[in-house]
Amino acid sequence: MPRPCRTRAGAHPVLALLREKFSTITPVWADGGYAGRLQVWARKALDLAVTIVKRSDGLRGFVVLPRRWVVERTFAWLVRYRRLARI
């Protein structure tokens, strides 16, 4: 029997905190691993529209996915700062 993924469980408190701090945010984009219960819970409990960005199985190599570039760009900015560099 597979164990539940702990990283997916962390999405609930993060989205709740997001809604508490920034009440005007309505669209949220998430990776394909978050499809299912997170979408239903966010809609009912937080009134957030979680859109899942999935990668097609037939694609090979690098493909730009919708809205995914925003996350990748942010990670690139963060890694450029010396204090956040991994050693």
Secondary structure, 3 states (H helix, E strand, C coil): CCCCCHHHHCHHHHHHHHHHHCCCCCEEEEEHHHCCHHHHHHHHHHCCEEEEECCCCCCCCCCCCCCHHHHHHHHHHHHCCHHHCCC
